[in-house]
């Protein structure tokens, strides 16, 4: 089926500044934010198809001065910055008085189009490919306002838009329910793992002949440093791995994202850490702080990593289990304001119950079995998520080519059965 194709710009309401971005620079600075009042819609509010309720506020007085950037319920909100472009959602009915921030585009649509139609049109694979060709920037890709205005939108009659969107949302609601079950399974798997880790450490602590040690008493615990970034001789052509806290999510660190030179080793107090050492993130973004990993090769580290070199290498697997079991508790020990940090004193004081070798071997065998079960489950869940994404793309393609029916595409059965 062939429909006329228009641009997003063609669909704006007949009013001044129907498409606008947020205020820049000193017009909306950190000093303007308040504990309550009208909302500020930021990039973190704009999910891919859904509004994320992260709150930021400004005063009523400042809101009045920025009315040109106002958001109303039902407005289309488009992120101009991020990996997924164009990322968009609709302003929810309960939003209340609000404005958009810089890099957030507010589109007030005219009466000839259903806002839901435009929202789903922006999620089509064709539009994502179009955006890839028109975006710019390295690291944080950007789709500028000029390009966003030119996004192509197929435009059937309003009644046909509404009929197709109603069908599409019926299918997507079933798919959303299936994906929610997958996410629930992932959370349940993580909770079971955490419970098992706690149980193993408790069994060790309560066992006969257990030795209660601290990490500092059974290992050498040190931290690294960051050679002066401005000194190119420390980095250019470097071949020595330099590990940061962000690398620890690998579990076993098998690759480095940054390297330093022999000059950095010679001219600073940076030291090599041997393969097999355990690394603990003392600070970092998100869930990084408190994460433990094993170093797979000789390397250096930055100051955010505590390197734990055990006096008895045979304890490595057991100590790693104890660190994983203590992840949440250790995170709570962090001190500081905006970004709480751990330090070497806290790391050295972590209690390590060391049971007799036979019990230690038994508990580690149970962990290996659980890890293998978890690996298989994660693979199954990842496959289900991949099928869900594929089905979503198929539904959108069918909807915007006029081929959508009341029946789900064939892959749905396996996705919904997970």
ABEGO torsion letter per residue (X at the ends): XBBBBBBAAAABBBBBGABBBBBBEAABBAAABBABEBBBBBAAABBBGBBBBBBBBBBAAAAAAAAAABBBBGBBBBBABEABOBBBBBBBAAAEBBBBBBGBBBBBBBAABBAAAAAAAAABAAAAAAAAAABBEBGBBBBBAAAAAABBBBBBBAAAAAAAAAAAAAAAAAAAAAAAAAAAAAAAAAAAAAAAAAAAAAAAAABBGBBBBBAAAABBBBBBBBBBAABAAAABGBABBBBBAAAAAAGBBABBABBBBAAAAAABABBBBBBGBBBBBABEBEAABGBBBBBABBBBBBAABBBBBBABAAAAAAAAAAAAAAAAAAAAABBEBABBBBBAAAAAABBBBBBBAAAAAAAAAAAAAAAAAAAAAAAAAAAAAAAAAAAAAAAAAAAAAGABBABBBAAAAAAAAX
